[in-house]
Amino acid sequence: MAINVRGMAPLLQVFDMPTSLTFYCDKLGFEIVTSDGKQEPDFDWVLLRLEGVELMLNTAYERANRPAKPDLERTRGHRDVTLYFGCPDVDGAYAYLRSMKVDAKEPKVAWYGMKQMYLKDPDDYEICFQWRAS
């Protein structure tokens, strides 16, 4: 018997929760579903949702222990992470994100037939909105 799976919610370590919430909620359109119970913007953990897609953010440091700037050694692995979102209107998403002043790369069709648009979040995680090219 196979495992009955109903979804997935990746957990990303973020340096500055208010900056990440501005990006994911105000720019991409996610909503906060639940949190660690602290008052916004002092969350250390949140669960976000957009159109049934869930994503968790957790601060890499407790507020009192957070350094002045991100530790490059700690964030080096972020370059190995890409979040792929199914997006039927990649061109529309690109136009919307550019209107929100998000530095998204112009959509292109990959050799394997997916129309893709890439961008980075504030912690250098790569994000791709994609859909099969017609």
N, CA, C and O atoms as a MOPAC input file, in Angstrom:
PM7 MOZYME 1SCF
protein

 N      0.84100 1    -1.18500 1     0.00000 1
 C      0.00000 1     0.00000 1     0.00000 1
 C      0.88200 1     1.24200 1     0.00000 1
 O      1.84000 1     1.31500 1     0.77000 1
 N      0.58100 1     2.20600 1    -0.83800 1
 C      1.34800 1     3.44800 1    -0.92700 1
 C      0.99100 1     4.38600 1     0.22000 1
 O     -0.07100 1     4.26800 1     0.83200 1
 N      1.87100 1     5.28800 1     0.49000 1
 C      1.62900 1     6.29700 1     1.52100 1
 C      0.63800 1     7.32200 1     0.98900 1
 O      0.78500 1     7.78800 1    -0.14100 1
 N     -0.34700 1     7.67300 1     1.76600 1
 C     -1.34900 1     8.66800 1     1.37600 1
 C     -0.81700 1    10.05400 1     1.72900 1
 O     -0.81800 1    10.44000 1     2.89700 1
 N     -0.36600 1    10.80000 1     0.72800 1
 C      0.20100 1    12.13500 1     0.93600 1
 C     -0.77600 1    13.16300 1     0.39800 1
 O     -1.33000 1    12.97900 1    -0.68600 1
 N     -0.99600 1    14.24200 1     1.13400 1
 C     -1.96000 1    15.27100 1     0.72800 1
 C     -1.32100 1    16.62400 1     0.45500 1
 O     -2.02600 1    17.57200 1     0.10700 1
 N     -0.02300 1    16.73800 1     0.60100 1
 C      0.63000 1    18.01500 1     0.34600 1
 C      2.05400 1    17.98400 1     0.86700 1
 O      2.54700 1    16.96300 1     1.34700 1
 N      2.68800 1    19.12100 1     0.75700 1
 C      4.05100 1    19.25500 1     1.24900 1
 C      4.26500 1    20.71700 1     1.61000 1
 O      3.75600 1    21.61000 1     0.93200 1
 N      5.01300 1    20.96300 1     2.67300 1
 C      5.30000 1    22.32800 1     3.10000 1
 C      6.78900 1    22.43800 1     3.41300 1
 O      7.20700 1    22.14500 1     4.53300 1
 N      7.59000 1    22.85500 1     2.44000 1
 C      9.01900 1    23.03200 1     2.70200 1
 C      9.24300 1    24.05500 1     3.81600 1
 O      8.44700 1    24.97800 1     3.99000 1
 N     10.32200 1    23.88500 1     4.56000 1
 C     10.70700 1    24.80700 1     5.61900 1
 C     11.98100 1    25.52500 1     5.18200 1
 O     12.99700 1    24.88400 1     4.91100 1
 N     11.92600 1    26.85200 1     5.11400 1
 C     13.08800 1    27.65700 1     4.75100 1
 C     13.57500 1    28.43600 1     5.96500 1
 O     12.78000 1    29.03500 1     6.68800 1
 N     14.88100 1    28.42400 1     6.18200 1
 C     15.48700 1    29.24600 1     7.22100 1
 C     15.69500 1    30.63900 1     6.65200 1
 O     16.30700 1    30.79700 1     5.59500 1
 N     15.18500 1    31.65600 1     7.35300 1
 C     15.29800 1    33.02600 1     6.86900 1
 C     16.06500 1    33.88300 1     7.87000 1
 O     16.03700 1    33.62700 1     9.07300 1
 N     16.73600 1    34.88300 1     7.36700 1
 C     17.53900 1    35.76900 1     8.21200 1
 C     16.67100 1    36.79000 1     8.93800 1
 O     16.81300 1    36.98900 1    10.14400 1
 N     15.78100 1    37.42900 1     8.20500 1
 C     14.96100 1    38.50200 1     8.76300 1
 C     13.49200 1    38.24100 1     8.42500 1
 O     13.07400 1    38.42900 1     7.28300 1
 N     12.71100 1    37.80900 1     9.41600 1
 C     11.32500 1    37.42000 1     9.16600 1
 C     10.48700 1    38.55200 1     8.57100 1
 O      9.75600 1    38.29400 1     7.61400 1
 N     10.54500 1    39.79400 1     9.07700 1
 C      9.73200 1    40.84400 1     8.45500 1
 C     10.04400 1    41.04600 1     6.96600 1
 O      9.13000 1    41.25300 1     6.16800 1
 N     11.32000 1    40.98800 1     6.59200 1
 C     11.69800 1    41.12800 1     5.18500 1
 C     11.13600 1    39.96600 1     4.36600 1
 O     10.62600 1    40.17200 1     3.26400 1
 N     11.22800 1    38.75800 1     4.89600 1
 C     10.70600 1    37.58400 1     4.18700 1
 C      9.19200 1    37.63400 1     4.06700 1
 O      8.64100 1    37.26800 1     3.02800 1
 N      8.51100 1    38.08100 1     5.11700 1
 C      7.05000 1    38.18700 1     5.04700 1
 C      6.61700 1    39.24000 1     4.03800 1
 O      5.62700 1    39.05000 1     3.33100 1
 N      7.34300 1    40.34000 1     3.96500 1
 C      7.03500 1    41.34900 1     2.95500 1
 C      7.15200 1    40.74200 1     1.56300 1
 O      6.29300 1    40.96600 1     0.71000 1
 N      8.20900 1    39.97900 1     1.33600 1
 C      8.40900 1    39.35500 1     0.02400 1
 C      7.31900 1    38.32600 1    -0.27200 1
 O      6.63600 1    38.42400 1    -1.29100 1
 N      7.15200 1    37.34100 1     0.60800 1
 C      6.23100 1    36.24000 1     0.32800 1
 C      4.76100 1    36.65400 1     0.38700 1
 O      3.95500 1    36.16700 1    -0.40500 1
 N      4.40400 1    37.53600 1     1.30400 1
 C      2.99500 1    37.94000 1     1.43600 1
 C      2.64900 1    39.13500 1     0.54800 1
 O      1.71700 1    39.06300 1    -0.25300 1
 N      3.38300 1    40.21500 1     0.68500 1
 C      3.04800 1    41.44200 1    -0.04900 1
 C      3.39600 1    41.36300 1    -1.52600 1
 O      2.70100 1    41.95800 1    -2.35000 1
 N      4.44500 1    40.65000 1    -1.88100 1
 C      4.87100 1    40.57700 1    -3.29000 1
 C      4.29800 1    39.35200 1    -4.00600 1
 O      3.75400 1    39.47500 1    -5.10400 1
 N      4.41700 1    38.16200 1    -3.38500 1
 C      3.96400 1    36.93600 1    -4.04600 1
 C      2.51100 1    36.58600 1    -3.75300 1
 O      1.89900 1    35.83400 1    -4.51100 1
 N      1.94700 1    37.11300 1    -2.67200 1
 C      0.53400 1    36.88600 1    -2.39000 1
 C      0.21300 1    35.79100 1    -1.38600 1
 O     -0.95800 1    35.44800 1    -1.22000 1
 N      1.21600 1    35.22900 1    -0.71000 1
 C      0.94300 1    34.22900 1     0.32400 1
 C      0.21100 1    34.88100 1     1.49600 1
 O      0.30900 1    36.08900 1     1.71100 1
 N     -0.52000 1    34.06200 1     2.24600 1
 C     -1.18600 1    34.50600 1     3.46600 1
 C     -0.63900 1    33.71800 1     4.64500 1
 O     -0.27800 1    32.54900 1     4.50700 1
 N     -0.58100 1    34.35800 1     5.79800 1
 C     -0.15300 1    33.67300 1     7.01900 1
 C     -1.31600 1    32.81700 1     7.50100 1
 O     -2.41400 1    33.32200 1     7.73500 1
 N     -1.06600 1    31.51000 1     7.64700 1
 C     -2.08300 1    30.57500 1     8.12100 1
 C     -2.00200 1    30.45100 1     9.63600 1
 O     -3.01500 1    30.52200 1    10.33200 1
 N     -0.80300 1    30.26900 1    10.12900 1
 C     -0.57700 1    30.16100 1    11.56400 1
 C      0.86900 1    30.53400 1    11.84800 1
 O      1.69800 1    30.60600 1    10.94100 1
 N      1.15700 1    30.77000 1    13.12400 1
 C      2.51200 1    31.17100 1    13.50400 1
 C      2.85100 1    30.58100 1    14.86100 1
 O      2.08400 1    29.80400 1    15.42900 1
 N      4.00600 1    30.96200 1    15.36400 1
 C      4.44700 1    30.49200 1    16.67500 1
 C      3.70800 1    31.18100 1    17.81800 1
 O      3.99100 1    30.90100 1    18.98300 1
 N      2.78500 1    32.05600 1    17.51900 1
 C      1.98800 1    32.71600 1    18.54500 1
 C      2.48900 1    34.07700 1    18.95600 1
 O      1.81700 1    34.79600 1    19.69500 1
 N      3.67200 1    34.43900 1    18.47900 1
 C      4.18800 1    35.77500 1    18.78400 1
 C      3.44800 1    36.80200 1    17.94300 1
 O      2.76300 1    36.44800 1    16.98300 1
 N      3.58200 1    38.05200 1    18.29800 1
 C      2.95400 1    39.12100 1    17.53600 1
 C      3.79200 1    39.44300 1    16.30200 1
 O      5.02100 1    39.48000 1    16.36000 1
 N      3.09700 1    39.67800 1    15.17600 1
 C      3.79500 1    40.10400 1    13.96700 1
 C      4.42000 1    41.46800 1    14.22300 1
 O      3.73000 1    42.31200 1    14.79500 1
 N      5.62600 1    41.75300 1    13.86100 1
 C      6.51200 1    40.98800 1    12.97700 1
 C      7.53300 1    40.14000 1    13.73400 1
 O      8.54200 1    39.74200 1    13.15100 1
 N      7.30300 1    39.85300 1    15.01100 1
 C      8.28000 1    39.15300 1    15.84500 1
 C      8.22800 1    37.63000 1    15.73200 1
 O      8.78800 1    36.92900 1    16.57400 1
 N      7.56300 1    37.11600 1    14.70500 1
 C      7.48600 1    35.66800 1    14.51600 1
 C      8.88200 1    35.07100 1    14.34500 1
 O      9.77400 1    35.69100 1    13.76500 1
 N      9.04800 1    33.86000 1    14.86200 1
 C     10.22700 1    33.06200 1    14.53900 1
 C      9.86500 1    31.93200 1    13.58800 1
 O     10.73700 1    31.34900 1    12.94400 1
 N      8.54100 1    31.61700 1    13.50000 1
 C      8.05600 1    30.56900 1    12.59900 1
 C      6.67600 1    30.94600 1    12.10200 1
 O      5.84300 1    31.43500 1    12.86500 1
 N      6.43400 1    30.71300 1    10.79900 1
 C      5.10300 1    30.90500 1    10.22200 1
 C      4.82800 1    29.82300 1     9.18000 1
 O      5.74300 1    29.27700 1     8.56400 1
 N      3.54400 1    29.53100 1     9.00200 1
 C      3.07700 1    28.69300 1     7.91100 1
 C      2.32000 1    29.61100 1     6.96600 1
 O      1.38300 1    30.30100 1     7.36700 1
 N      2.74300 1    29.61100 1     5.69300 1
 C      2.12500 1    30.44400 1     4.66900 1
 C      1.37400 1    29.56300 1     3.67900 1
 O      1.69000 1    28.38400 1     3.51800 1
 N      0.36200 1    30.15500 1     3.00600 1
 C     -0.37900 1    29.40900 1     1.99000 1
 C     -0.75900 1    30.33300 1     0.84600 1
 O     -1.14400 1    31.48400 1     1.05400 1
 N     -0.64300 1    29.80400 1    -0.37300 1
 C     -1.07900 1    30.49300 1    -1.59000 1
 C     -1.68300 1    29.45200 1    -2.51000 1
 O     -0.98100 1    28.54400 1    -2.95700 1
 N     -2.97600 1    29.56300 1    -2.80300 1
 C     -3.65300 1    28.64400 1    -3.72600 1
 C     -3.38200 1    27.17600 1    -3.39300 1
 O     -3.15500 1    26.37500 1    -4.29900 1
 N     -3.40300 1    26.81400 1    -2.12200 1
 C     -3.19500 1    25.43200 1    -1.71200 1
 C     -1.74700 1    25.02600 1    -1.54500 1
 O     -1.47400 1    23.92000 1    -1.07900 1
 N     -0.80700 1    25.89000 1    -1.91300 1
 C      0.62100 1    25.61200 1    -1.73600 1
 C      1.03600 1    26.14900 1    -0.37300 1
 O      0.76600 1    27.30400 1    -0.04400 1
 N      1.69700 1    25.30300 1     0.41800 1
 C      2.13400 1    25.72400 1     1.74700 1
 C      3.65400 1    25.82900 1     1.80500 1
 O      4.37900 1    25.08700 1     1.14300 1
 N      4.10600 1    26.77100 1     2.61600 1
 C      5.52400 1    27.04300 1     2.80100 1
 C      5.71500 1    27.50800 1     4.23000 1
 O      4.96200 1    28.35100 1     4.71600 1
 N      6.71500 1    26.96600 1     4.91000 1
 C      7.02500 1    27.40500 1     6.27000 1
 C      8.31100 1    28.21900 1     6.26000 1
 O      9.25300 1    27.90000 1     5.53400 1
 N      8.34400 1    29.26600 1     7.06600 1
 C      9.54500 1    30.07700 1     7.26400 1
 C      9.91400 1    30.02000 1     8.73100 1
 O      9.04700 1    30.10900 1     9.60100 1
 N     11.17900 1    29.87400 1     9.00400 1
 C     11.69500 1    29.84200 1    10.37200 1
 C     12.93600 1    30.72300 1    10.43400 1
 O     13.78200 1    30.66900 1     9.54100 1
 N     13.04800 1    31.52700 1    11.47200 1
 C     14.22800 1    32.37800 1    11.57100 1
 C     15.45900 1    31.52300 1    11.84600 1
 O     15.40800 1    30.56900 1    12.62200 1
 N     16.54900 1    31.87600 1    11.20500 1
 C     17.80600 1    31.15100 1    11.38900 1
 C     18.42200 1    31.45100 1    12.74900 1
 O     19.23600 1    30.67500 1    13.24900 1
 N     18.03700 1    32.57400 1    13.34800 1
 C     18.57500 1    32.99200 1    14.64400 1
 C     17.43800 1    33.50400 1    15.51100 1
 O     16.50000 1    34.12400 1    15.00800 1
 N     17.51400 1    33.25300 1    16.79300 1
 C     16.61300 1    33.93400 1    17.71500 1
 C     16.96900 1    35.41200 1    17.64800 1
 O     18.13500 1    35.75800 1    17.45900 1
 N     15.98800 1    36.28000 1    17.79800 1
 C     16.18700 1    37.71700 1    17.61500 1
 C     17.38600 1    38.25400 1    18.41500 1
 O     18.15300 1    39.06000 1    17.88900 1
 N     17.55900 1    37.83100 1    19.65300 1
 C     18.65200 1    38.33400 1    20.49300 1
 C     20.02900 1    37.86700 1    20.01200 1
 O     21.04000 1    38.49400 1    20.32600 1
 N     20.07000 1    36.77100 1    19.25400 1
 C     21.34300 1    36.19900 1    18.79300 1
 C     21.63700 1    36.47700 1    17.32300 1
 O     22.64500 1    36.00700 1    16.79400 1
 N     20.77500 1    37.23100 1    16.66300 1
 C     20.94500 1    37.46200 1    15.23400 1
 C     22.10000 1    38.43000 1    14.98300 1
 O     22.13700 1    39.51700 1    15.56100 1
 N     23.04700 1    38.03600 1    14.11700 1
 C     24.14900 1    38.94500 1    13.78000 1
 C     23.64300 1    40.11100 1    12.92400 1
 O     22.50200 1    40.09700 1    12.46100 1
 N     24.48300 1    41.10200 1    12.72100 1
 C     24.10400 1    42.29000 1    11.95700 1
 C     23.82300 1    41.96700 1    10.49100 1
 O     23.01300 1    42.64100 1     9.85400 1
 N     24.48200 1    40.94500 1     9.95200 1
 C     24.26400 1    40.56300 1     8.55900 1
 C     24.33300 1    39.04400 1     8.44300 1
 O     24.90000 1    38.38200 1     9.31100 1
 N     23.75800 1    38.48500 1     7.37400 1
 C     23.76500 1    37.02600 1     7.21500 1
 C     25.17900 1    36.45400 1     7.14300 1
 O     26.08900 1    37.07400 1     6.59200 1
 N     25.34300 1    35.27100 1     7.70500 1
 C     26.60400 1    34.53400 1     7.64700 1
 C     26.65200 1    33.80900 1     6.30600 1
 O     25.85200 1    32.90700 1     6.05800 1
 N     27.58700 1    34.19900 1     5.44000 1
 C     27.65900 1    33.62300 1     4.09500 1
 C     27.90200 1    32.12000 1     4.10800 1
 O     27.43900 1    31.41600 1     3.21000 1
 N     28.61600 1    31.61800 1     5.10200 1
 C     28.82500 1    30.17100 1     5.21300 1
 C     27.50200 1    29.46100 1     5.46100 1
 O     27.24600 1    28.39500 1     4.90200 1
 N     26.67300 1    30.05100 1     6.29400 1
 C     25.39300 1    29.44300 1     6.63700 1
 C     24.42500 1    29.46000 1     5.45500 1
 O     23.63200 1    28.53300 1     5.29200 1
 N     24.48300 1    30.50500 1     4.63200 1
 C     23.52700 1    30.62700 1     3.52700 1
 C     24.05200 1    30.07300 1     2.20800 1
 O     23.33700 1    30.09400 1     1.20600 1
 N     25.26100 1    29.58800 1     2.19000 1
 C     25.84100 1    29.03700 1     0.95600 1
 C     24.94900 1    27.95300 1     0.34100 1
 O     24.79800 1    27.89800 1    -0.88000 1
 N     24.37100 1    27.11200 1     1.15700 1
 C     23.51800 1    26.02400 1     0.67500 1
 C     22.21600 1    26.48800 1     0.04700 1
 O     21.56600 1    25.71800 1    -0.66000 1
 N     21.82200 1    27.73500 1     0.29100 1
 C     20.58900 1    28.24200 1    -0.30200 1
 C     20.66400 1    28.21500 1    -1.82500 1
 O     19.63900 1    28.10500 1    -2.49700 1
 N     21.86100 1    28.31200 1    -2.36300 1
 C     22.02700 1    28.29700 1    -3.81700 1
 C     21.69200 1    26.93500 1    -4.41900 1
 O     21.49900 1    26.81200 1    -5.62800 1
 N     21.62700 1    25.91200 1    -3.56000 1
 C     21.28300 1    24.56400 1    -4.02100 1
 C     19.78300 1    24.29000 1    -3.93700 1
 O     19.34200 1    23.18600 1    -4.25600 1
 N     19.00000 1    25.27100 1    -3.51600 1
 C     17.56100 1    25.08600 1    -3.32400 1
 C     16.79900 1    25.92700 1    -4.34500 1
 O     17.04800 1    27.12300 1    -4.49700 1
 N     15.87300 1    25.28100 1    -5.03500 1
 C     14.96000 1    25.99300 1    -5.92800 1
 C     13.54500 1    25.51500 1    -5.62800 1
 O     13.29000 1    24.31200 1    -5.56100 1
 N     12.63300 1    26.45400 1    -5.44900 1
 C     11.22300 1    26.13700 1    -5.26400 1
 C     10.53300 1    26.33600 1    -6.61100 1
 O     10.55600 1    27.43400 1    -7.16700 1
 N      9.92600 1    25.28200 1    -7.13100 1
 C      9.21900 1    25.34100 1    -8.40500 1
 C      7.72200 1    25.40500 1    -8.13300 1
 O      7.16200 1    24.52100 1    -7.48400 1
 N      7.08100 1    26.45200 1    -8.63200 1
 C      5.64000 1    26.62000 1    -8.47700 1
 C      4.98000 1    26.43900 1    -9.83200 1
 O      5.41400 1    27.03700 1   -10.81700 1
 N      3.92800 1    25.61600 1    -9.89700 1
 C      3.13500 1    25.50900 1   -11.10300 1
 C      2.35300 1    26.79700 1   -11.29300 1
 O      1.65400 1    27.24300 1   -10.38400 1
 N      2.46900 1    27.39400 1   -12.46900 1
 C      1.86200 1    28.69900 1   -12.73400 1
 C      1.39600 1    28.73700 1   -14.18600 1
 O      2.21700 1    28.92300 1   -15.08500 1
 N      0.08700 1    28.56400 1   -14.43800 1
 C     -0.39700 1    28.51100 1   -15.81600 1
 C     -0.13100 1    29.77100 1   -16.63900 1
 O     -0.03100 1    29.68700 1   -17.86300 1
 N     -0.01300 1    30.93700 1   -15.99600 1
 C      0.22100 1    32.19000 1   -16.72100 1
 C      1.56000 1    32.79400 1   -16.29500 1
 O      1.59900 1    33.76100 1   -15.53400 1
 N      2.63700 1    32.22300 1   -16.78400 1
 C      3.98400 1    32.67700 1   -16.42500 1
 C      4.20400 1    34.11900 1   -16.87000 1
 O      4.80100 1    34.90400 1   -16.13400 1
 N      3.73300 1    34.48000 1   -18.05900 1
 C      3.90800 1    35.85300 1   -18.54200 1
 C      3.15200 1    36.84500 1   -17.66200 1
 O      3.66500 1    37.92100 1   -17.35600 1
 N      1.94400 1    36.48800 1   -17.25800 1
 C      1.16200 1    37.34600 1   -16.36900 1
 C      1.82800 1    37.49600 1   -15.01300 1
 O      1.83800 1    38.58400 1   -14.43600 1
 N      2.38900 1    36.39400 1   -14.50100 1
 C      3.09400 1    36.44400 1   -13.22200 1
 C      4.31800 1    37.35000 1   -13.33400 1
 O      4.61900 1    38.11700 1   -12.41900 1
 N      5.01900 1    37.25400 1   -14.46100 1
 C      6.18800 1    38.10500 1   -14.68800 1
 C      5.78600 1    39.58000 1   -14.68200 1
 O      6.42200 1    40.39500 1   -14.01300 1
 N      4.73800 1    39.92100 1   -15.42200 1
 C      4.28200 1    41.31700 1   -15.48300 1
 C      3.86800 1    41.80700 1   -14.09500 1
 O      4.19300 1    42.92900 1   -13.70500 1
 N      3.15700 1    40.96800 1   -13.35800 1
 C      2.73400 1    41.33800 1   -12.00600 1
 C      3.94300 1    41.57400 1   -11.09400 1
 O      4.01100 1    42.58700 1   -10.39800 1
 N      4.88900 1    40.64100 1   -11.10000 1
 C      6.05200 1    40.77600 1   -10.21900 1
 C      6.89100 1    41.99400 1   -10.57700 1
 O      7.39300 1    42.68400 1    -9.69000 1
 N      7.04500 1    42.26200 1   -11.85900 1
 C      7.79200 1    43.46000 1   -12.25700 1
 C      7.06600 1    44.72400 1   -11.78100 1
 O      7.71300 1    45.69100 1   -11.37900 1
 N      5.73400 1    44.72300 1   -11.82300 1
 C      4.97300 1    45.87500 1   -11.32500 1
 C      5.14100 1    46.04400 1    -9.81800 1
 O      4.97600 1    47.14100 1    -9.28600 1
 N      5.47100 1    44.94600 1    -9.13400 1
 C      5.71300 1    44.97600 1    -7.68500 1
 C      7.18500 1    45.23700 1    -7.37200 1
 O      7.60700 1    45.12900 1    -6.22100 1
 N      7.96400 1    45.58100 1    -8.39900 1
 C      9.40000 1    45.88600 1    -8.26400 1
 C     10.22100 1    44.67700 1    -7.81500 1
 O     11.23200 1    44.82900 1    -7.12900 1
 N      9.78000 1    43.46900 1    -8.20900 1
 C     10.53000 1    42.24600 1    -7.93200 1
 C     11.45200 1    42.00100 1    -9.11200 1
 O     11.02600 1    42.07500 1   -10.26400 1
 N     12.70500 1    41.71100 1    -8.83100 1
 C     13.71000 1    41.48000 1    -9.86900 1
 C     13.57000 1    40.05100 1   -10.40700 1
 O     14.33000 1    39.16200 1   -10.02500 1
 N     12.60500 1    39.84300 1   -11.28400 1
 C     12.38000 1    38.53900 1   -11.90600 1
 C     12.99500 1    38.54200 1   -13.29800 1
 O     12.97900 1    39.54800 1   -14.00600 1
 N     13.53700 1    37.38300 1   -13.66800 1
 C     14.10000 1    37.25400 1   -15.01400 1
 C     12.96600 1    36.99400 1   -16.01300 1
 O     11.97900 1    36.33200 1   -15.69100 1
 N     13.12300 1    37.52000 1   -17.21100 1
 C     12.10000 1    37.34100 1   -18.24100 1
 C     11.87300 1    35.85200 1   -18.50500 1
 O     12.83600 1    35.08700 1   -18.56100 1
 N     10.62000 1    35.43000 1   -18.66800 1
 C     10.33000 1    34.00900 1   -18.91300 1
 C     10.99800 1    33.49100 1   -20.18000 1
 O     11.12100 1    34.20100 1   -21.17800 1
 N     11.42400 1    32.23800 1   -20.11200 1
 C     12.02300 1    31.55200 1   -21.25400 1
 C     11.50600 1    30.11900 1   -21.26400 1
 O     11.10000 1    29.58400 1   -20.23200 1
 N     11.52700 1    29.50900 1   -22.44000 1
 C     11.13500 1    28.11100 1   -22.55500 1
 C     12.39600 1    27.25700 1   -22.46800 1
 O     13.32100 1    27.42500 1   -23.26300 1
 N     12.43100 1    26.34500 1   -21.50700 1
 C     13.57300 1    25.43700 1   -21.32700 1
 C     13.55800 1    24.37300 1   -22.42600 1
 O     12.52400 1    24.12700 1   -23.04700 1
 N     14.69400 1    23.75500 1   -22.65600 1
 C     14.82300 1    22.74600 1   -23.71100 1
 C     13.83900 1    21.59800 1   -23.54300 1
 O     13.50900 1    20.91600 1   -24.51300 1
 N     13.36400 1    21.37700 1   -22.30500 1
 C     12.44300 1    20.26800 1   -22.04900 1
 C     10.97700 1    20.70700 1   -22.07200 1
 O     10.09800 1    19.95600 1   -21.65000 1
 N     10.70800 1    21.93900 1   -22.56900 1
 C      9.34500 1    22.34300 1   -22.85000 1
 C      8.60200 1    23.10300 1   -21.76900 1
 O      7.40000 1    23.33400 1   -21.90000 1
 N      9.28500 1    23.50000 1   -20.70200 1
 C      8.63200 1    24.25900 1   -19.63700 1
 C      8.95000 1    25.74400 1   -19.79800 1
 O     10.11100 1    26.12900 1   -19.92900 1
 N      7.89600 1    26.57800 1   -19.78600 1
 C      8.10100 1    28.02500 1   -19.75800 1
 C      8.38400 1    28.38600 1   -18.30700 1
 O      7.60100 1    28.05500 1   -17.41700 1
 N      9.51300 1    29.07000 1   -18.06600 1
 C      9.98000 1    29.30800 1   -16.70500 1
 C     10.41300 1    30.75000 1   -16.49400 1
 O     10.97700 1    31.39500 1   -17.37800 1
 N     10.12700 1    31.23100 1   -15.28400 1
 C     10.58600 1    32.55100 1   -14.85400 1
 C     11.24500 1    32.36900 1   -13.48300 1
 O     10.65600 1    31.79600 1   -12.56600 1
 N     12.46700 1    32.86500 1   -13.36700 1
 C     13.24100 1    32.70500 1   -12.13300 1
 C     13.41000 1    34.03600 1   -11.40500 1
 O     13.45600 1    35.10400 1   -12.01600 1
 N     13.50000 1    33.93500 1   -10.08900 1
 C     13.80400 1    35.07100 1    -9.22800 1
 C     14.40900 1    34.53400 1    -7.94100 1
 O     14.42500 1    33.32600 1    -7.70600 1
 N     14.90400 1    35.44000 1    -7.11300 1
 C     15.49200 1    35.06700 1    -5.82200 1
 C     14.68400 1    35.72100 1    -4.71200 1
 O     14.16100 1    36.82300 1    -4.87700 1
 N     14.58800 1    35.03300 1    -3.58200 1
 C     13.94200 1    35.63700 1    -2.42300 1
 C     15.00400 1    36.37900 1    -1.61000 1
 O     16.18000 1    36.32600 1    -1.97200 1
 N     14.63600 1    37.06600 1    -0.52800 1
 C     15.61600 1    37.85700 1     0.23000 1
 C     16.76600 1    37.04300 1     0.82700 1
 O     17.80900 1    37.60700 1     1.15900 1
 N     16.59100 1    35.72100 1     0.96700 1
 C     17.63700 1    34.87000 1     1.53300 1
 C     18.39700 1    34.09400 1     0.46800 1
 O     19.11500 1    33.14500 1     0.78300 1
 N     18.24400 1    34.49300 1    -0.78500 1
 C     18.95800 1    33.90600 1    -1.91500 1
 C     18.45000 1    32.52200 1    -2.30900 1
 O     19.14600 1    31.79400 1    -3.01700 1
 N     17.24200 1    32.14200 1    -1.86200 1
 C     16.62300 1    30.92000 1    -2.37600 1
 C     16.08500 1    31.24000 1    -3.76400 1
 O     15.51200 1    32.30800 1    -3.98200 1
 N     16.27000 1    30.31700 1    -4.69900 1
 C     15.76300 1    30.52700 1    -6.03900 1
 C     14.31300 1    30.06700 1    -6.12100 1
 O     13.93100 1    29.06100 1    -5.52400 1
 N     13.51600 1    30.81700 1    -6.86700 1
 C     12.10500 1    30.50800 1    -7.08800 1
 C     11.88000 1    30.47100 1    -8.58400 1
 O     12.39100 1    31.31200 1    -9.32400 1
 N     11.10500 1    29.48300 1    -9.02400 1
 C     10.76200 1    29.37700 1   -10.43900 1
 C      9.25700 1    29.20000 1   -10.55300 1
 O      8.67600 1    28.31900 1    -9.91900 1
 N      8.63000 1    30.04600 1   -11.37000 1
 C      7.23700 1    29.85700 1   -11.75600 1
 C      7.27100 1    29.25500 1   -13.14200 1
 O      7.91300 1    29.79300 1   -14.04400 1
 N      6.56900 1    28.11900 1   -13.31900 1
 C      6.68000 1    27.39400 1   -14.57500 1
 C      5.38200 1    26.72900 1   -14.98000 1
 O      4.50900 1    26.46300 1   -14.15400 1
 N      5.27600 1    26.46200 1   -16.30000 1
 C      4.14400 1    25.73300 1   -16.86500 1
 C      4.57100 1    25.19800 1   -18.21600 1
 O      5.42800 1    25.78500 1   -18.87600 1
 N      3.99200 1    24.10800 1   -18.62500 1
 C      4.34400 1    23.53900 1   -19.93300 1
 C      4.02500 1    24.54600 1   -21.02800 1
 O      2.92500 1    25.09500 1   -21.08600 1
 N      4.99600 1    24.77600 1   -21.88500 1
 C      4.81600 1    25.72600 1   -22.99200 1
 C      3.84600 1    25.12900 1   -24.00500 1
 O      3.85100 1    23.92100 1   -24.24100 1
 N      3.01900 1    25.97500 1   -24.59800 1
 C      2.04600 1    25.45200 1   -25.57700 1
 C      2.65100 1    25.38200 1   -26.94900 1
 O      1.98300 1    24.96900 1   -27.89700 1

